[in-house]
Amino acid sequence: MGKSKGMTSREIRAEMVLRGVKLKDIADRAGVSISAVHQVIYSVGRNKGYRIRPYIAEAIGRTIKEIWPDDAA
């Protein structure tokens, strides 16, 4: 069986829309800026956002490994 590719940023955002979750909702729960959540979802820069990932996963009803299989903390 092949390796799971995880979810793309578009798939994460689609799940958020389906569940009515906004970036601000995740940012508030994680105690970070909206920009920080955006950076994790879109993998901007070097910060992989390991501290924020659990909040994103919880918000869309997925595990960290389902979203980021190769980098899960």
N, C-alpha and C positions, 0 to 999 in steps of 0.2 A: 504494500500500500504506500502511496506517495505521501510526501509531507503536506500538511495543510498550509495553505497560503495565507490564512487569516482573512481579515476583512480590509477592504480598501476604505479610504476616507469617505468616499461616496456612499458606501454601504453603511458605515457608521452613522453618517448624517441622515440617511434614509430611515434607519431604525429610530433615530431621535425624532424625526418628523412623525413617523407612525405612532410613536408613544407620546407625542406632545412635549418632548423634553427640549429645553433650550440650553444653549451654551451657558447662559447665566445661572440656570438651575444647578448645573454640575459645578460651575465655579464657586457658587455660594456654599455648596455642600463640602467642597474640597478646601475652601478657604484660600482660593487663589483668584487671579484675574481671569476674565473671559479670554483674554489673549493667550494666557498660559494653556487653557483647555484647547483652544484653537490650534496652538502649536503642537500639542500632543496628537490631536486627531489628524492633522495634516503633516506630521513629522517634520516640522520646520526647525532647522538648526540642530545642534548637537544634543540638546536636552530631550531625552526620550520620555520624560514625564512619568517615571515609575511610580511616584507618589500619587499622581493624578489618575493613572490608569484604572485602579479599582473603582473609582467613582464613575468613570465613563462606562465601564463594564456593567456595573450595577444599574445604571440608568437605562441601559438598553437590554438588560436581561441576558447578558452573555458572560462568559468567563474571560479572564485576561488571556488565557491560552487560545481561546476561540478567535479573539481579535488580533493578538500579536503572538503567534505560536513560537516564533524563533527567539523572541526577546522577553518573554514573560518573566517577570521578577519572581 
